[in-house]
Amino acid sequence: MLEKQISYDHSITELGHIQVRQITRIMEDGKEISKTYHRHVLSPGDNVSKADERSKKIAQAIWTPEVIAAYEAKIVESEVENV
């Protein structure tokens, strides 16, 4: 019998980005026959309504108004430097 299992790994950057790695395993009779990865990054203030539950909880815990403001200030600073 084939079964699809999805799990997630997370890491947090200094600026509050949540790096998400989705691991999809295909199992046959309890034995892994395939594994793929998909990676994406959530930035402070992003809409996480469609994210996995753990990503939502991490965002809620670490994305304080201060973290979001610091991230947005860094973006503005970066844009000014590149002009």
PAFI-806746 format. One line per field, with one value per residue (C-alpha): residue number from 1; residue in one letter; x, y, z. Coordinates in Angstrom, 3 decimals, always signed. Layout:
REM PAFI-806746
k NUM;...
r a;...
c1 X;...
c2 Y;...
c3 Z;...
END
This chain:
REM PAFI-806746
k 1;2;3;4;5;6;7;8;9;10;11;12;13;14;15;16;17;18;19;20;21;22;23;24;25;26;27;28;29;30;31;32;33;34;35;36;37;38;39;40;41;42;43;44;45;46;47;48;49;50;51;52;53;54;55;56;57;58;59;60;61;62;63;64;65;66;67;68;69;70;71;72;73;74;75;76;77;78;79;80;81;82;83
r m;l;e;k;q;i;s;y;d;h;s;i;t;e;l;g;h;i;q;v;r;q;i;t;r;i;m;e;d;g;k;e;i;s;k;t;y;h;r;h;v;l;s;p;g;d;n;v;s;k;a;d;e;r;s;k;k;i;a;q;a;i;w;t;p;e;v;i;a;a;y;e;a;k;i;v;e;s;e;v;e;n;v
c1 +0.000;+1.335;+1.186;+2.209;+3.674;+4.390;+6.476;+8.240;+11.567;+11.918;+14.769;+14.715;+17.080;+18.368;+15.808;+12.923;+12.560;+11.091;+12.815;+10.472;+11.478;+8.604;+9.569;+7.312;+7.881;+6.257;+6.032;+5.262;+4.411;+6.151;+9.344;+10.380;+10.649;+10.861;+11.629;+11.432;+11.976;+10.373;+11.761;+10.302;+10.790;+8.228;+9.188;+8.034;+4.532;+3.707;+0.224;+0.597;-3.069;-2.244;+0.960;+1.334;+0.236;+3.755;+4.804;+1.729;+2.613;+6.244;+5.197;+2.741;+5.429;+8.308;+6.756;+6.167;+5.399;+9.045;+10.395;+8.141;+9.144;+12.856;+12.458;+10.582;+13.237;+15.943;+14.094;+13.841;+17.530;+18.459;+16.381;+18.042;+21.522;+20.687;+19.563
c2 +0.000;+3.446;+6.284;+9.951;+11.581;+15.300;+16.859;+20.187;+21.490;+25.122;+27.496;+31.161;+33.866;+36.880;+39.163;+36.842;+34.995;+31.518;+29.097;+26.190;+22.872;+20.594;+16.932;+14.649;+10.931;+8.172;+4.997;+1.509;-1.080;+1.048;+1.482;+4.843;+4.620;+8.338;+11.631;+15.169;+18.613;+21.982;+25.079;+28.532;+31.500;+33.481;+37.076;+39.015;+40.313;+37.861;+36.375;+32.882;+31.847;+29.099;+27.959;+24.737;+24.920;+24.908;+27.837;+29.770;+29.154;+30.158;+33.361;+34.219;+33.690;+35.590;+38.238;+40.900;+44.443;+45.296;+42.446;+43.418;+47.090;+46.200;+44.006;+46.729;+49.298;+46.963;+46.650;+50.448;+50.797;+48.222;+49.975;+53.327;+51.759;+50.312;+53.612
c3 +0.000;-0.959;+1.551;+1.247;+4.385;+4.676;+7.447;+7.975;+9.281;+10.328;+11.059;+12.040;+10.776;+12.668;+10.985;+11.827;+8.532;+8.930;+6.577;+5.873;+4.372;+3.390;+3.235;+1.211;+1.623;-0.380;+1.646;+0.406;+3.043;+5.703;+3.645;+2.180;-1.596;-2.430;-0.687;-2.068;-0.577;-1.177;+0.517;+1.003;+3.302;+5.268;+6.033;+9.114;+8.482;+5.667;+5.501;+6.964;+6.781;+4.255;+5.993;+7.956;+11.598;+13.033;+10.791;+11.963;+15.615;+15.085;+13.289;+16.047;+18.678;+17.084;+14.825;+17.418;+16.230;+17.010;+14.859;+11.937;+12.256;+12.357;+9.257;+7.372;+8.344;+7.036;+3.707;+3.385;+4.299;+1.665;-1.007;-0.231;-0.476;-3.900;-5.409
END
